[in-house]
Structures are given as C-alpha cells and as structure tokens.
Amino acid sequence: MDTASVEQLVTIMRIPALTGQVLMLAVGLAGIAAAVMVGMTRSDAFEAAGRQSKGAWLGILVIASIAAALGLPFIAWIGAVAIGIYYFDVRPQIADILDGNGGW
C-alpha cells in the first residue's frame, strides 16, 4: 500500500471516534440546557412530583454535562443517562404539575 492509501484508511477509521465525541458534546450541551431549565423551575414543583430537590438535580445535571462534554470515559455515559432521565422522566412530570395537568 502506498502512503496515500494508508492515510485514507486512517481517516476512515477515525470517523467512529469523532462521531462519538460529537454526540457526547451534544449531550453535554443538552445537559447544560437542562440545568438552565432546572434553575428556572420553582423548587416546590420537585417536591410535589416526589423527586429529588431542585439543588440536587441542578448538581447532577451540571456534573453530568461537564463529564459528557469532556468525554470522560465511563463517567460520560453515566452522565448521559442522568441527562436522559431528566428529559424523559422528571421534566415531563414537572411540566404536567406546573401546567395543572397533574391531577391536583
């Protein structure tokens, strides 16, 4: 193989790693957006939903966002799961409570 072919092969083999880094960066940015949403949400909504406190979720999301954005091995995946739990479990329940749809 000539050097041009080897360079092309190396470039192609870098694509999955770069894709993973870009996706983790996107998850980190989504976590920062979630932390801002938590910061703007009333504290009593978390208590009414039976969830962790506002401060706890804020801390979880900030740490998870930093870990995901930096791509820390294994910790970034745990952070991505925490961010997903907020978006798909906690946030909809709090939104229902704040909108008056929580059966209150």
Secondary structure as GFF3:
##gff-version 3
##sequence-region A 1 104
A	DSSP	alpha_helix	3	40	.	.	.	ID=ss1
A	DSSP	alpha_helix	43	48	.	.	.	ID=ss2
A	DSSP	alpha_helix	54	70	.	.	.	ID=ss3
A	DSSP	alpha_helix	75	85	.	.	.	ID=ss4
A	DSSP	pi_helix	86	90	.	.	.	ID=ss5
A	DSSP	alpha_helix	91	99	.	.	.	ID=ss6
###
